[in-house]
Amino acid sequence: MAEQTTSGGHLSAVLSPEDEAGQQRFDAIIEQDSRIEPRDWMPEAYRKSLTRQMSQHAHSEIIGMQPEANWITRAPSLKRKSILIAKVQDEAGHGLYLYSSTETLGTDRDTLNDQLMSGRAKYSSIFNYPARTWADMGAIGWLVDGAAIANQVPLCRASYGPYGRAMVRICKEESFHQRQGFEILLELANGTEAQKKMAQDAIDRFYAPALMMFGPSDNDSPNSKQSMAWNVKRFSNDDLRQRFVGMIAEQVKVLGLTLPDPELRYDEETGQWIHMELDWDEFNRVIKGGGPCNSQRMARRREAHEEGAWVREAASAYARKQQMKEQVA
Amino acid sequence: MTMSNTSNNGSSAGWPLWEVFVRSSRGLSHVHAGSLHAPDAEMAVRNARDLYTRRNEGVSLWVVRSEDILTSDPDAKDAMFESPKGKDYRHATYYTKSEGVKHL
């Protein structure tokens, strides 16, 4: 493949006539803001970038099951337990939608699994923070799923068809996640002094990590520009982040709690929400494996995979046996 | 037989990909929902139930092995779908002289 700068940019090396025609068709589709489908010609860099983004997204959903699964056995009521189980099951489902969408780009499932379990692939840094109290289930639902929704809604219009379609399905399901989280906090906030304190403590711990979920500032986000030129990304990290801050700044009032951000304010002139400076050193450290729970999350993922081996073997053996029976009959 | 499913320490490598179609309610056709891996058709239907109908999305499921689907060639789509072009007379909107005539 030839080197290329932007989707519509000029190509420096020699392209085969097929590639040249393909690039032209691709550029025209992007120009019209239409969708690219799996069997269309696409630039290698587009394929690679989407494979990375979509698989990281899938890995995040799969690892994201863990902080909440941790509380299933200790949920305060049967209703809460059922809700939590449904939510964790949704996360598994989201991971699977995204894995199968990623596969349409040409990387098979086992390679993707392997990339996660060998530690070569990244996933969202937020899941490397511990879920210490029941209130964390509320803060994760409200803030973490809330940030995820703010990020994901524009991805429903991503130029790659299978990604957009998976996101539509995911976004529909995520809204229940955020509401149930908010309700957990609301109940605690209206409970005893100790419960209220627990809710505030959870918000205090998850606020900054949730804001970091939008990724580094636009100036430090090397992939953002290209991703926007390809109509994968529709808004910049900073823009999505300040919009999200604006929403939760209002919602927190309903809870009667506060956000741990002394600098938080709405700037009338720019129409933007201003928030505190985030600790990007911490972000980079956590992404690279230095967070409080990285090794635990990875160990648990591997363990689940290994302990499930007999199920996969049994299913394969059964399928083989049935197939043999059919051949004999 | 060349099934390599079980050779790889419980790996699901080699499990075929299935396309899932969901009928959302009686009277509507099955619509493509997504895909999944499963060792056989029966498991594919079970997995499809868990994966694509967790919220009453359907009353019926179809699964079909992805490799059994024949697709028209995307590179040849211009030639493939060319014939309807320039044949506006196949649409009711082509006939304008009857405008204003009732029930037509």
Interface residues (C-beta under 8 A of the other chain):
Chain A: E37 R39 D40 W41 A86 Q89 D90 G93 L96 Y97 S100 S101 E103 R109 D110 R165 A166 R169 E173 E306 G308 A309 W310 V311 R312 E313 A315 S316 A317 Y318 A319 R320 Q322 Q323 M324
Chain B: M1 M3 N5 T6 N9 G10 S11 S12 A13 W15 L17 G34 S35 L36 H37 A38 P39 D40 E42 M43 D50 L51 R54 R55 T71 P74 D75
